[in-house]
Amino acid sequence: MADKKHLFLVDGSSYIFRAYHALPPLTRKSDGLPVGAVAGFCNMMWKLLQDAESSAVGAVPTHLAVIFDAKGESFRNDIYPDYKAHRPPAPEDLVPQFAIIRDAVSAFNIAHVELAGFEADDIIATYTDQAVAAGYDVTIISSDKDLMQLVTDGVVMVDTMKDKRIGPDQVFEKFGVTPDKVIDVQALAGDSVDNVPGVPGIGVKTAAQLIGDFGDLDTLLAGAETIKQKKRRENLIEFAEQARISRDLVTLKRDVALDRTVDDLIVEPLDGGKLISFLKAMEFSTLTRRIAEATEADAGEIEAQSLTVPGWESSAASADEDNQAGEADHTAQMMAAERAKAIAAIPVDSTAYDVVRDESALAAWLDRARAQGYVALDTETTSLDPMQAELVGVSLALAPGKACYIPLLHRGDSDDMFGGGLEEGQMAQSEAIALLKPLLEDVSVLKIAQNLKYDWLVLKQHGIEVTGFDDTMLLSYVLDGGKHGHGMDELSQFWLDHKPIPYKEVAGTGKAQVTFDRVPIETAAAYAAEDADVTLRLWLILKPRLVAERLTNVYERLERPMIPLLARMEQRGISVDRQILARLSGDFAQGMGALEADIHQLAGQPFNIGSPKQLGDILFGQMGLPGGKKTKTGAWSTSAQVLDDLAAEGHELPGRIVEWRQLSKLKSTYTDALPTYIHPDTKRVHTSYSLASTTTGRLSSSEPNLQNIPVRTEEGRKIRTAFVPEPGNLLISADYSQIELRVLAHIADIPQLRHAFEEGLDIHAMTASEMFNVPIADMDPMVRRRAKAINFGIIYGISAFGLANQLGISRGEAKDYIDTYFQRFPGIRDYMEATKADCHRNGYVETIFGRKAHYPEINTKNPNMRAFLERAAINAPIQGSAADIIRRAMLRMDDALMQHVPDARMLLQVHDELIFEVPAAEAEAALPVITKVMVDAPMPVLSLKVPLKVDARAATNWDEAH
């Protein structure tokens, strides 16, 4: 009936941890108080109050309370002392927010309840029983599986984060039993999170089957001897008492003695002034304005004096720009979560997509795309290599759930690989291309894709140059780099809670796998159109965050323009001399043979050098060399570090093994493998660059990886001699000199380093002179080498242990060097400590161009992991800024070359180096153009405090040019 009472019970502890983990850290600017969880909690509460009726909750509460866990142990620890023993303590920055969140609930004029000795779930169970007895409807705001035993007629749960309603059907879906049997299933299955023991070897599925067969736990345990499966029968008999204890642990107490009855939880009118006072005290400017508008309160005139935070002074001062920006980040991500929830609520029905089979149908889709102004796009092909892939089909999406697939080259089961035997009901590829080309090249219609660079290259092979585009992979990378992966499937599950159709389901696996042209059209359409649909949904969620989180410039100036630039570089490729590689392979094989003979003689017996097990047995089992340690498998470790340490101690055999391994890797990875990457038509090697694979913004190269060719050994450098220009051309290598040290000098503002770079001094000799009080003139090369090792090592947070290994000195001596370094350059330590503190507070660090590198786990209690992440955070602004500088140079390079040296082409990017191919007659003209673009790359956005230096040279192969 219309006036029936409705009780909402909010699982406050769940809300707190969801708010804390869903968003990056936030601190109150005026005093550094952590308030990220408070901000998230307030946003979630406001959302609940505003949208309850229109969401999955579907009702407005007449009675409402937020239920919290009290401090300390509960009565369950008396039953089982190890209950929840494995749960880690709350994060340090969350602890002071618990009391503030309780104040937040009071500010919302909502009752909050907790009681020592009991968990929030027990209080929720007690109020639920009271309410049902009094004729109330009950909605429990939580997704906690332990509360599902309470679901019954008139009692539902709602997961507001996913806008999902949990009734008896959903409980059965999760546990395989009705809600009244959930306790029995949990008693058998246990819970590793709460350390509920259960019965070994029995999971939820098996437990549900057993309870379904026997009816309840007691009957099951009494009849356990009748169970056919031997191990299951034995465990149920042996651990029967443990199952009963587990049942006591998971059973919610429904008669907790509470000060307030359910009738006392009546919803009170919202006091806008009181709430806004609290929000202003927290300096939540954005939420303050939203609630002020909704409650018609004057946020500008209300003083924050009605509420104080225990242990902290409450400040009503307006947050400054930085803190407003921080809150804006939180608000933007909360809104993104809400958008995701709304979009995810639209079903993904892979059977509902259109298959476009003729020109008129395709024209209609393209007309709608033009009218709308944006369309999601995906291509399906026969290969992961875009330079050799056939275009099998194209999918488009205009709105969530509204997508189509255009089949072009499906051959079905035909064995005809040469264009015949096509399935019926497909457009001619040339006709579809002719229709698609005007739209895809129209800059006024935004094309949205996931990893567009691949599609760009595929379509380029058909004469289409896509312009006007967004890339959801890059949007995610810019917004959340370091938080999670950016592949479509992972993003779909993260944002939409939807797992797309796996490729193996449509194409098979292993030897049975077929290329996409062999997939039937209807099957292909479901898979391909879903990709476009999901991509469009991700764009709708991610794109609005750019402005709110102040990352538009990073995306639009450093990421998105790289797509066609890198695609063109990949398309150009680079020439590799097969004969040089073959000769090097022979040389390496001979070297390995000679080393193999030496190794066998030193070992006193022949053995397989490539077998870590045999090598370990000889080094440590038979020869008894020191430092042996075994891996988890019980075998001796023969890692590079182990062998290097033994060689440094003067043991000859490990040193020879290291040499053999180096030659073996050069041969297998490069001289033998590189010829297999030469394109059959272009006769060049076309590497692939990944834009979203590193936290810092550095590019990575694969298929083949040209960035990891060793250059520190003479044999490694020989590999680069095989990279050559076409006849009549030269290669130019342009390499930033010590760019990361220069970035460090700028960021940390180190006077000595700045002076050395400004004067063009030898930076390592200068450092050695500062550290060891020796003159630069006639400096001992070994002293300079030590300074160089520290200069570069300090960027990566090198330890005394690492420096000692690198220089072959004692750890104590290495520590003295590092201490001296920081004494001479105190600004570097200041930078490092400030960067660590910022990252602990914010969860991310920034490059000088505003790119964010997130380290969400940096506040971990694991000291080794925390130290590793701190080192990474220190390095990220340096390495990331250097990466951004070279991106800016690359983005300007083609225009500069076209203007001055139109026949020059940029081919490769390898860390701080760019490789070009130019006509020999134009090399001298190209060198100053390339150098100037690279030196001026930071301008006009930023004027570095130190000059950049570029070493550029032209030669007949890459090694000589470098």
N, C-alpha and C positions, 0 to 999 in steps of 0.2 A: 504494500500500500504506500501511497505517496508520502506519508509522514513517518515512515519507518525509520528508526534510528540506524545510523551506519557508523561503525567504529573503524578508524584507520590506526594501525599500529606500525610505526616506522622502526625498522631495525637500525638504530642509530649507529651502532658499531660498524655495520656493513657499509652504511653511507659514508662514514669517516674514511675507511680504508679505500673505498672506491674513489672518493674525492681526492685522496692523497696520491694514489697511484695513477689516476687518469690524467693528471696534469703536471707540468713541470713545477719546480719549487718557486715560491713567491715570498718575498719578505716585505714587511712594512718599511717604507723608506725612512721614516723618521727615526726608527730605533733598531732596525734589523730583525724585528720579531718575525719568525716564520708564520705565515698566514695562508699558505697555499691550500691546505686542506680546509681551512675555515672558508675561504673564498668558494671552493668547489661545493662545500656543504651548503652554504647559503644559496648558491645558484640552484642546487638540486631541490632544496626546500621550496624556494620561490616557484620553481617550475612545477613542482607537485601541487602547490596550492592554486596556481593559476590554471593548470591544464588537466586537473584530475578528471573532470567530467568528459573532456574530449579525447582523453588518452585511453589506454587499455584498462585503466582503473574504472572508468565509466560511471563515476558517482562523485558526489560531494560529501565530505564527512560532516556528521553532526557532532562526533566525538573523535578526539585525536590525541595521540601521545607519541613521543619519541622515546624509545627504550634503549638504555645503554647497559653495557657490561660494567659491573663495579670492579674496583681494584681488588687484587688478591685472588686466592684460590676459592673454588666453590665446593659444595658438599660432595661433588664427584671425586675430588681428590681424596676424600676419606674412603670412598669405595675402592678407588684405584689410584694409588699415589703417583703413578707415572702418567696420569691423564694430562694431555696437552704438554707433556714434558719437553717435547721436541720443538715446540713453537718458539721462534726467535723473538727477542724483545722488540718492542715498537721502535721504529727509526727515531734517532735522537731529535731530529727537527720536528717530528710529529708530537712528541710527548708534551711540550708546552701548549699545543693546540687543543688538547682534550678539554681542558677547563674552558677555553675560549668558545669552543663549539657548544658547550652547555649554555654559556651566556647567549650565544646566538639563538638557541632554541627559545630561551626566555624572551629575547628581543622580538621573536616572531609571535610571542604571546601563546606559546604552545607548552603543554605540560611535558616534562621529561621525568622518567622514572628509572631508578636503579636500586639495587639492594645487595649489600654485602653477603657473600656466601651463595649467591645465585647468579646464573647467567641471564643475559637479556632474553634468550629463548624461553626460559622458564617463566619469566614475567609475561612475555607475549602469550604463552600458553594459558597462563592463569586468567589474564584479561579476556582471552578468546572464549574460554569456557564460561566466564561470568556473562559476557555479552550474548553468547548464544542462548544461555539460560534465560536472559532477560528479553529475548526476542530481537536482538540486534542482527544486522548483517555485519560481517567483519571482512576487512581487506588488510592483509599483512603486506607491507611494502618491503619486500626482500626477495632474494633469489636463493637464500640459504636452504640447502637440501634438508637440513635437520628440522626445519619448520614444516616440511611437507606432510608430516604425520598429522598436522592440525587441519589439513584441507578436508572439507566435508560440505554438505549442503549449507549454503549461507556463509561459508568461509573460503575465501580464495586468497591466493598470493599474487602479487604483481611485481615483476622486475621492471622498474621504471627506466633503467638504463637501456633496456632493449624493447621497452614498451610491450612486454609480453605478459599475458595473463596465464596463471598456473592454477588449473583446476584439477579435478580427479583424473581426467584423461591425460593431462601432461605429467602428473605424478606417475601414472601407470607406464607412460612412455619412458620415463627415466628409470623407474625401479622394477618394472615388470609385475607389480602388484598394486592393489588398491591402497589408498592412504592408510587404512587401518592396519595394514600388514607391513608398512614401511619399517617400523621398529624391529620386526623380526628379521627382515632382510639386512638392515644395518648391523644388527647384532651378529649375524653370520659373516658379513663381508668386512666388518671393521672399518676403520677410518685412519689412514696413515697420518693425515694432517693433525687430527686431535689425539693421535696415539690410542685409539680404541682398538684393542687387539683382534677381536673377531676370531674366526677359525682359519688357520693357515690353509691356503690352497683354494679358498672359496671366495669368488668375486660376486658382484651384484647379480650377474646373469644366472650363475649357478644357484645363488641363494634364492632368487625369485622362483626358479624351477623347483627347488626343494620345498619352499613354503607353499607353492602351488600344489605340490603333490601331497604334502602332509597336513596342510591347513594352518599350522602355527609352530612356533619354535619348540614348545614343550613336547608336543606330539612327535616332532621330528627327532628330538634328542632321545625320547623314550624308544623310538623305533629305529634308531640309527643302525642297529645290527642287521636290519633287513636290506640296507643299501648295497647294491651289487658292486659298485666301484670300490676296490679294496682301499686305496689311499684315502678317498673321501670318507669311507666308513670309519677307518681308523682315526682320522683326524676329528671327526664329529664325536667319537667316543672319548678320545683322549682330552679334547679341549671343550667338553660340554660345559664345565663350570666357567671357563673363560667366555663362552658364548653368553651365559647367563649374566656374567658381570658386564659384558659389553651391552647387553640389553638394558641393564640398569643405567649405564652411562648415557645411552642415546635416548632413553625415555624422558620426555620433558615433564617437569613437575607442574602440575596444574592447580596446586593449592597453596601457592606462596602467600604468606601473610603480608598484605600490602596496606599502606596507610590510606591510599585513595582507592575508592571503588571505581568501577567502569563509569558510573554516572557522573563522577567528579571530573571526567576527562572531556567535558563538553567544550566545543570549540568556542573560543573567545574572539571578539572582534579584533582585527589587526590594528595595532596602534602605530600609525605611520611615523609619528614623531619619535617614538621610542625605538623603532626598528632603524630608522634613518640615522639616529644618533649613534647607534652601534656601528652601522656600516661606515659612517664617517670616521668614527674612532679607528676602525680597521683600515681606513683610507681606500675603500673600495669605490672609487669614483663612478665607474660605469654602472654598477649595480645600484648604487645610491640614486643616480639619475633615473634609472628605469623604474625603481620602486616609488620614487617621489612623484613621477608622472602618473603611475597607476593609482597611488593613494591620494593624489592631489595635495601632498604635503610640500612645504617649502624647504627643500634640502639646504638652501643657502643660509637660512636663518636659524636653523636648529643647532643648538650647541650640544656637543657630546659630553654631557655631564651626568646623565642619568645612569650610565653604566660604566663600570671600570673592569679591567681585566686583571684577575689576581696576579700579583707579582710584576705588573707592568703598568706604566702610566698611560692612560688613554689620551690619545691626541686627536683633536678634531680638525687639525690643520689640513688643508687641501693637499693631496699628494702631488708631488712635483711631476714633471713630464715623464721621467723614467719609471716611476712607480705606476702612473696611469698606464704607461705602455705595458708594464708587466701584468697589470690586471687585465688590460686589453687582450694580451696573449691568452690568459686563462679564459676570459669570456669568449674569445674567438674559438677556442678549442671546445668549450662547452657547447657553443652554438653549432660547431661542426658535428659534435656528437648527436645533437638534436636533429640536425639535417640528416645525418646518417640513419638515425632511427626512423625518421619519416620515409626516407627513400627505401630503406630495407623493408619497410612494411609493404611496399609494392611488390607483389610476388614476382619472382624470376621463373617464368614458365617457358622452358626451352622448346616446348611443343607449339608455342603460339607465334613464333616468328614467321615472317613471310619469306618465301623463296621467289626471287625476282628472275623470271625466265625470258622476258622479252623487252624490247626497247620502250614500249609505252609504259610498262610498269616501272622500269628504271627511271624514266623521265619524270614520272609522278613523284617518286621519292626525292629526286634531285630538286624538283620545284619546291617541295616542302622544305628541304634543307635551305634553299636560297631565301625563302620567305622567313624562315626562323632565324637564319644567320649563323647557325652552328650545327655541326653534325659529327658524331663519333665515327671513326674509321678503323678498319683492320684488314689486313691481307692474309690470305692463306696460300702457302707455297709448298714446293716439294723439297726444300732444303733450308737449313739454318744459315747457309752462306748466301747472303742476298745477291752476290755477284754471279751465282750459278743457279739460283732458284727459278723455277717456273711459276708463273702466277696462276694459281688454280681458282681462286675466287676472292671476292671482296665483300665485306660486311659493313653495314651502316646502321647507326642508331640515332633516332631523333628525340627520344624521351625514354625514361625508365619503362621497360617492357615493350617498347615500340622499336623493333629492329628487324633487319632483313639480311638475307644472304644472296649474293649474286654469283652463281656457279658459272665457271668459264672453261674449265679444262679437266672435268672429272671423266676418268676413263673406266671407272667401275672395275670389273674383273677382266677386262680386255688385256691381252698381252701385247697389243700394238703400242709401242712406246714412241711412235713417230707422228703423232697428231691425229691418227685415225682412231676408230673404235670409241668415240666419245659417247657418253650417256646422252640420251635425249633430254630435251627440255632445258638447254643451255643457250645463252647468247654466244655469238661469235666473239672471241676475245677482242678483236679489232673494233667491233661495233661498241662494246662496252667501254673500251678505253676512250674512244672518240666522244662518248657521252660524258664520261667521268672527268676527262681532262679539263674542260672549262671551269667546272666547279672546284676541282682540287687545286687549280692554279689561280683561283679568284681570292685575292687577299681579303675581300670583304666578307667572306664566309669562313668562319673559324672551323678548322679541322682538328678534331681531338683524337689522340691516339695514345697507346701505351707503348713506350719504347719506339717512338716514331722513326728513329734513324733507320731501323730495319725496313719499315714500310717505304720510307723516302727513297732508299736505294733500290728496292724492288720496283717501285713505280718509275724511277728514273730510267731503268732499263727499257721501259716502254714509252719513253718520251714525255713523261709527266714529271714536272718539278713542283712538288707540293709547296705552297706558300700560305701564310696565315694559319698558324697552328698552335696548339697547346699539347703538352705531353704530361700525362698523369704520373708517369714514373718520375719525371723531373720535378713536378710539383711536390710530390711526396718527399723526394730527396731534399729539396730546399727547405721544406717545412719541418721535416722530422729526421734528417740525416743522423744516423747513429742510434735512433730509437728502435727501429725494426727494418726489415727488408722492404724493397720497393717493387717487387714483382707483382703482377696483377693478381695472381691467386692469393698471395699473402695479404695484399691490400684489401681484396674482396672479403676475406675472412675477418680481417681486423675491423674494417669499417661497416661492412654490410652483413656480417655473420652468415656469409654465403660461400660455399665451396663450389667453384666453377667445375664444369665437366672436365675431368683430366684428359689430356691428350691420348694417353694409353687406352682409354675407353673407346675412342673412335678409331685409332690407328693400330692398336695392338702393341705388344712388347716383344723384345728379343728378336728371334729369327722370324717370328710371325708378324712383326711390325711392317706396315706398308706406308708408302708415301701418301700425302694427302690427296693426290689425284686419284688414288684407288679407293678412297672412302666414298660410300654411296652419298648422293646429294642430300637426302633428308637427314642422314646422320651428321653430315658435315654442317648443314645449316644450323642445327641445334647448337653445336659446339661453337661455330664461328660467330653467329649472330649474338650468342650469349657474351662472347668476349667484347663485342662492340657495346652491348647493353651495359655490362659491368663497367667498362671504361667510362661511359657517359655518366654513370652514377657516381663514380669516384671523382670525376671532374666537378660535378655539382657540389660535392662535399668539400673538396680541397681548394678549388680556385678562390672562393671568397675569403679564405684565411690569409692570402698573401698580403692584402692591404692592412688587415687588422693586425698582423704580426710584423709588419714593416719589412717584408721580404720581397716586395715587388721588384726592386732594382736587382737583387741577386738573381732572381728567376729570369727577368726580361733582359738583363745585360750580361750575365755571366753563364747562364745555363741554356735557355731556349735557343739563342743564336748559334750555339755550338753544334746543333743538330745538322744543319746543312753543311756547315764548315767541315765537321769530321766526316760526314758522308762523302763529300768530295775528295777529301784526303784518302779515305779508304778506297774510293773508286779509282784514284790515280795509282795507288800501289807504288812499289819500288822494285827495281830490277835486281835480280840476284844471279851471280855467275855460277852456273852449275859446276863448271870445271874447277873453279877455286874450291868449292865445297867438297868435291870428290877428292881433290888432292889433299885437302886438310883431313878428310876422313881417313885417308890412307896413312897420313903422318901420325894421326892420333892412334890409329890401330897399331902401328909399329911401336909407338911410345908405350902403349898399354902392354904390348907383348914383352918388351924389354923389362918393364916394371914387374910384370907377372913372374918372369924368371927370377928377378931379384927377390920378390916377395916369397916365392916358394922356397928359395935357398935360405932366406932368413928364418922362415918358419920351420925348415927342416923337413917339409913334406908338401906335396901338391894339395890344393883344396880349391873350392869355388870361392873366389874373392868376392863375388857379388852376393854371397850368402852371409847375412849378418850372424846367423846361428853358428856356422862353421868358423867364421872369423872370431867370434866371441869365445868359442871353446878353445881356440888356439891361443889367443892373447891372454886370457885370464885362467882358463882351465889347465892348459898345458904349460904355457910360458910363465904363468903366475905374475903377470905385470900388475903394478899397483893401480888403485882407483877403480877397480871393477865394481859395477853395480848392475843389478838385474832389473828388468822391466816387469810389468804386471804379469806377463806371460811366463816368467821364470827364466827367460833367455838373458844372456849378457847384453848390456847396452853397448852398441858400437856406433853411437851417434857421432856427428862431426865434432861436437864439443869434446867428447871423450877422447877421440883420436888426436885432436889438436893438442889437448892437455898432455897426452902421453908423448907426442912428438916434441913438445916444448921442453919436456923433461929429459930429452936426449935419447929416447927409444927409437931406433931406426925403422923397425917394421911398421909401426903406426904411421910414420911420416911417409913411407912409400905407399901405404894404402890410401892416404889422403891424395897423393899425386895421381894414383890410378883412378880413384873415384872422380877427380876433376876432369881427367881426360875422357873417361867413360861418359860423363854427363855432357861434355861438349860434343862428343861424337853422336850420342843418341838423341839429344835434345835439339841440336842445331845442324851439324853438318850432314847427318843422315836424314833428319826430319824436314829441314827447310825446303829441299827440292819437291817434297810432296805437296807443299802449299803453293807452288807456282801455278797460276791460272792457265788452263789450256789455251785460252784465246788471247789474253793480254800478255802472257809470258812473264807476268810480274807477281809479286807477293802482295796480297791485300790483307793487312791485319785489320782487326776490329777493335774499336775503342769503346770502353764502357764509361758512361758518364756518371753513373750512380752507384759505384762500387766501393768507394772509400769515404770515410767520415770527413776527411779534410778537404775534399774537392779535387784531389789529384786524379788524373785519368789513369786507367789501366788498359793494357793491351793484351789481346788473346788471338789465337788461331791465325798466325802464331804470335806468341808473346815476344815482342821486340824490345821490351823495356828491361828485361832481365839478362840480356847478353852480358856475360862477365867482361869487365874492362880493367880489372886490377891485375890480371895476369897476362903475360905475353901471349899465351895460347888463346885466352879468351878474346884478346884484341884482334887476333887473326880472323875471327869470325866476321868482324866488321869489314875486312878487306873484300869479302864476297859481295857486299852491297855496292853496286856500281851504277853510274848513269848510262843512259842510252848513248850510242856513238855521237860525238860532236857536242856532248853536254858535260857538265861537271856537277858534282854534289857540293852543296854548301852546308856546313855545320855551324850553327850559331848557338852558343852556350852561355847562359848566365853564369858569371863568375861569383861564387860564394854568395848566392842570392839569399839563402836562409840566414846566414850571419848578418847580412845587410838588413834584412827584415828585423832580426833581433835587435840590432843597433838602433833601428828606428822605434820599434815598439817599446823597448826597455829604456831607450834614451841614454845609451852608454857613451859618455864623452870620449873615452879613449878609443873605442871602436869607431865612433863617428869621425874622429880626427884622422885615424889611420886610413879609413876609406876615402875621406875627402882629399887626403894627401897622396893617395895611390900607393901607400906603403904595403909591404908584405905583412898581411894581417897576422899570420902565424908567428913570424919573427917578432913582430911588435908585442904579441901576447907573451911570447917567451921572455922578451926583454923585461916586460912588466912583472912577470911572475918570479923570474929567477935572477933579476938584477944583473943581466949581462947585456953588453952592447949588441946592437943589431948587426953591425959590421963584423964579418968573419965569424958568424955564429956557428957553433957546432950543429951540424944537421940533425943529430940525435935530439938535441934540446928543442929544436924547431919542431921535430916530429912529435915530441910529447905535447907541445903546446897545440899543435894541429889536432891531435887526438882529442884533447880536452875541448877545444873550440867546437868541433863537430859533435862530440859526444854530449856536451852540455845541453845541446838543443834537444836531444832525445832522453834527457834525464839519466845520463850514464851514472852507474854506481861505482864505488871504489873497486868492487869485485870485477865489474866489466872492464874498467880502465886498466886494472892490474893484468887481466888476461890479454888485453889488446897490446899493452906495452911490454909485457913480460917482466913486470916488477912486482914487489910485494903489495899486498892489499893496504898495509899501513902507509907505504910510500905513496900509493895512489890516492889514499884519503888525504894525505898532506897536500898533494898537488891540487885536489879539488878545493880543499879549504883555502889554500893560498889564492886560487883563482877567484873565489868569491870575495876574499878580502881585497883583492886588487880591483874587482869589478862588482861592487856591492849592488849596483842597480840590477844586475842579472838575478841575484837572489831575491831582491824585492819583487821583480817581475814574476818570478816563479811562485813565490808565496802568495802574491795578490791574485795570480791566475788560478791557483788551486782554490783559494777562498771563494773566488767568484763562481767557480764551477760547482763547488760544494753547495753554494747558496742557490744558484740558478739552474744547475743541471746542464749547463752548456757554456761554451766559450765562443768568441766571435773572431773572425779575421778582420783585417783593417778595412775590408770592403763590405762587412756586415754579414758574411756567411756564418751560419750557426753550426757548430759541431756539438751534438748532444752526447752526454755521457750519463744516462739516467741512473746507472748503478753506482755512481761514484761514492755515494754515502754508505756503501756496503760495510758490514762488520768484518768481512774477510780482509785482513791486513795486506795480504799479497795482492789481491785483486784491487783493493783501494789504491795501493801504491802504483800498480800498473796503470790504472785509469788516471791517476794524478799526473804521471809522466806523459801519458797521451794528451791530457788536457793542456799541459805546458807546451807541448810540441805543436798542437793543432793550430793555434793562431799564427805560428811561424810558418809551418809547412803549408797550411791552408792559404795564407796570404801570398806566399810564393807561387802556389798553384793558381791563385786568382790573377796574379800579375801576368803569368805566361798565357792564361786564357785571354786576357785583355789584349795582349800582343797578337795572339793568333787571330782574334776577331777583327783586328785592324789590318792584318798583313795582306790579305788578298787585294783589297782596294789599293793599298800603297804599291804593291807589285804591279797591278794592272795599270796604274798611272805612270810608273817609271820603268818597269821591266816586265812588260806584258807576257813574255814567254816563260817567266820564272814560275815555278809551282811548288807550293809547300806540300811535302809528302808525309813526314813523320813528326811526332812529338814524343820525346823520350825524357821524362822527368823535367830537367831545366834546359833541355836542348831541342832545337827545331832543325829539321833536315829539309833542304830544298834541292830541286833539280833545275839547272839553268843552262841555256846555251853557253858554251865556253866563251864566246865573244862578249857575253853580257855579264859575266861573273863579277868583274870589277865594278860594274855599275850597280849590281844587285847588293853587294856587301854593305855599303853605307846605308842603303834604304832599309835593309833588314835590321841592321844594328840600331838605327834611329827609332824604328817602330818599337823594338824591344826595350830600349832604354827609356822611352817616353811612355811606356805602357800604363803606369799608374795615373798619369795626367789625363784630364784636368780634375778628376775626382779627388786625387790626393797628391800632395807634394812630399815625397820621402825626405827624411832628414839626412839621408846618405845617398850618394849617386849610385845608380846601377851601372854595371860594367858587363859588356858582352864580348866574348871572344868568338870571332867568325872567320872561317877560312874555307877556300874552295880547293877541291882536289878530285882525283879520279876514283877515289873510293871513300867510304865512310870513315874508316880508320884514319886515313891520312888527313881528311878534312877536320876530324876531331882533334 
